[in-house]
Amino acid sequence: MLKNKKKIVLAYTADVSAILITGQVKYFQDKGYEVHIITKVAAKTRALVEREGGITHPIDFEREISLLKDIKSLFSSIRLLRQIKPTIVNAGTPKASLILMTASWLLRVPNRIYTCRGFRFETELGLKKQILKTLETVCGRFAHQIICISPSLKELAVSEGVFKEVKTVVLGKGSSNGINLEKFNRTKLNNSKLNKVITDYGINKDYFTIGYAGRLHPDKGLKELFLAYDMIKRMHSKVQLLLVGSLESDEIAHELKNRDLDKNLIYVGFQSSVEYFMANFDVLVLPSYREGFGNVLIQAAALGIPAITNNVTGCRDAVSDNFNGFIVPKKNVEKLAEKINLLIADLKLREKMSQNGISFSKQFSSQTIWRELETVYLNELV
């Protein structure tokens, strides 16, 4: 390896978050950077490096607060950074960010960047909320630059006094890694693969399909989605609910079990080729209570799918209200059902929002976001 290469360390807590830097590693490797990845290395990170290059360094981060394990991870991070001698450390996801920002601050790494992907404290109360908020403030203090992945996240961070506005930026219109517009392009999908998905999972193309893609967790507003679906079923017989994503809640698992006899509710689990399932949606519904940025809303837009989401942090940035979808109040089942019903009843509206979404999505391309990120790196290197 060339000694004069600029070295970037990218850090995230869990292996599953490798998706957050997919494509980015190759982009910066091709630009002449040497990319190092610090995480709990497993299959997804190994596959990423095999495809794109980069060098992995395993640290067994604990997602929840665990004092002894966190101290061990901090010392491991310090040792690694001393070996790598990076020019830039860019850490995202809470635990890895706290530990890497602390380690890189102690070692005076020249360029420390914290990528803030959302605030867990938004949906917490009491002491836990205050602890999480304080930890975010610490990350911001130790960083030279903070990247908030949506305008509304930056607005919240500054208004709550978590980050200083002068240090905080948003890449383009939002997102941390952009959207692969080649992947989420209906004209480029393989028809045979698409038809196989329809057949294998019993998706009825004569029905209006309400779709959800993401983690199945109460914070994503699944309770409201189920209730809105129930309301819609009472008005329309040919409606189905298609759920795509990993099941991460006993509460949601219990709800699905109770609805086991509903043959129009289709749960397909996590799918790596999510675009082939989303292509069957007539509307994407994301009634989340908070997001860093609603990537799936842009993915839907790129596929020409209208979206309905809540007026909350990270979601309101990813839909243009009444242009390519609707923004409704949080936890408002009636409004959710009303907007779904409007799209069921008005084919021309769906078609218009479909075309609007494709044009709206173009400003969130991965290449656009990576160029903005490189500008941040170069500005910090001056």
C-alpha positions, -999 to +999 in steps of 0.1 A: +000+000+000+012+035-008+024+054+023+009+087+011-026+074+008-051+092+030-065+067+055-102+067+064-117+047+093-154+040+090-169+026+121-203+011+130-216-010+159-231-041+143-224-062+112-259-056+099-250-019+094-226-028+066-255-018+043-250+018+055-217+021+036-224-002+007-209+013-025-191+040-005-161+019+003-154+012-034-160+049-043-133+061-019-109+033-026-112+043-063-105+079-053-072+069-038-082+066-001-073+036+020-105+025+038-105+008+071-137-006+087-140-011+125-171-030+136-183-064+150-171-081+118-194-109+105-209-121+072-222-088+059-190-068+064-169-096+050-191-097+019-188-059+016-150-060+017-149-089-007-169-069-032-155-034-027-121-037-010-111-021+024-095-036+055-116-048+084-107-046+121-130-065+145-142-050+178-170-066+198-191-035+204-220-039+228-251-021+215-266-013+250-247+004+278-222-021+294-195-003+313-168-031+314-173-041+277-174-005+266-141+003+284-125-028+267-138-016+233-124+019+240-089+005+247-091-018+216-101+012+195-072+033+208-047+004+200-062+001+165-061+038+157-025+040+168-017+012+143-037+026+114-028+063+120-059+075+101-063+109+085-101+107+090-123+088+114-160+088+104-182+069+129-219+063+127-244+043+149-245+052+186-221+029+205-193+028+178-196+066+175-192+072+212-162+049+215-144+060+182-150+097+188-136+094+223-106+073+211-098+096+181-101+127+203-077+112+229-052+105+201-059+138+184-068+123+150-067+152+126-103+149+112-130+135+134-165+131+118-196+119+136-224+107+113-256+111+133-282+087+119-310+095+144-318+100+180-329+071+202-338+096+229-367+108+209-388+078+219-374+074+254-384+090+287-369+101+320-333+092+330-326+070+299-336+098+276-313+122+294-284+097+293-288+091+256-290+128+249-258+134+269-240+107+250-250+123+217-237+157+230-203+140+239-200+126+204-207+160+189-181+177+212-153+153+203-160+156+165-147+183+142-177+179+120-212+164+125-232+150+096-269+148+103-285+126+077-316+148+073-325+185+075-351+178+102-326+158+123-302+187+122-330+211+131-338+189+161-302+185+172-296+223+171-329+233+188-323+207+216-288+220+221-273+186+213-250+199+185-236+233+176-250+245+143-216+257+131-203+222+132-233+204+118-241+197+081-264+177+059-252+160+027-273+173-001-310+170+006-304+142+031-293+105+036-259+092+046-252+069+017-278+079-009-300+055-029-288+031-056-311+044-084-299+015-107-312-011-082-345+008-074-355+012-110-386-006-122-375-007-159-343-026-149-360-054-128-358-089-141-394-099-151-388-136-145-375-129-109-404-105-103-430-131-114-413-158-093-417-135-062-454-130-070-460-168-075-439-180-045-454-156-020-490-157-033-492-120-041-526-112-058-520-087-085-557-080-088-557-066-052-545-032-040-513-038-021-504-018+010-467-023+016-443-019+044-405-025+042-382-022+072-377-036+107-409-049+123-407-030+155-434-010+175-414+022+170-420+019+132-458+025+138-469-011+130-497-008+155-512+021+135-506+003+102-525-028+113-554-007+126-555+014+093-554-019+073-584-032+093-603+000+085-595-002+048-606-039+047-640-029+060-643-005+030-626-026+003-626-064-002-596-066-026-569-053-004-537-070+009-509-060+033-474-070+023-448-068+051-411-071+043-384-070+069-368-086+100-391-094+130-376-076+160-403-075+185-423-101+205-452-077+204-453-077+166-447-114+165-478-119+187-498-096+165-489-115+134-498-148+151-532-134+160-537-125+123-525-159+111-560-166+095-559-134+074-547-148+040-544-112+026-517-104+051-484-116+037-452-115+058-421-125+038-393-117+064-360-100+055-352-099+018-319-088+003-336-082-031-362-060-014-369-041-047-386-071-062-411-071-033-416-034-031-423-034-069-456-051-059-467-022-036-494+002-047-485+024-018-457+022+008-467+031+043-441+041+069-459+053+100-427+055+120-423+075+153-388+087+143-361+081+117-327+095+110-338+096+073-365+076+056-344+058+030-372+033+022-394+063+012-369+073-014-365+037-026-403+036-031-402+069-049-375+057-073-397+026-081-426+049-088-446+040-056-465+067-037-457+068+000-475+078+032-455+087+063-457+106+095-448+142+102-417+132+123-380+136+122-363+120+092-396+111+075-409+145+065-376+151+045-381+120+023-416+126+010-429+158-008-465+161+006-492+160-020-465+156-047-453+120-045-472+110-013-487+122+019-474+133+053-499+126+082-498+133+119-480+107+141-502+079+155-533+091+136-549+060+123-579+078+107-556+101+086-535+071+076-565+052+064-580+082+048-549+087+026-547+050+017-583+051+007-578+082-014-551+063-034-573+032-038-601+054-052-580+076-076-559+057-101-549+090-119-536+104-086-515+072-081-501+075-116-492+112-111-476+106-078-457+076-093-441+098-119-434+126-094-417+102-071-393+090-098-382+126-105-381+134-067-358+105-060-330+116-084-317+142-059-309+114-034-286+093-056-256+076-040-232+094-063-246+128-052-242+119-015-207+105-019-195+136-037-209+157-009-191+135+016-158+138-002-162+176-001-166+173+037-134+152+039-114+176+017-126+206+036-115+190+068-081+181+053-073+217+044 
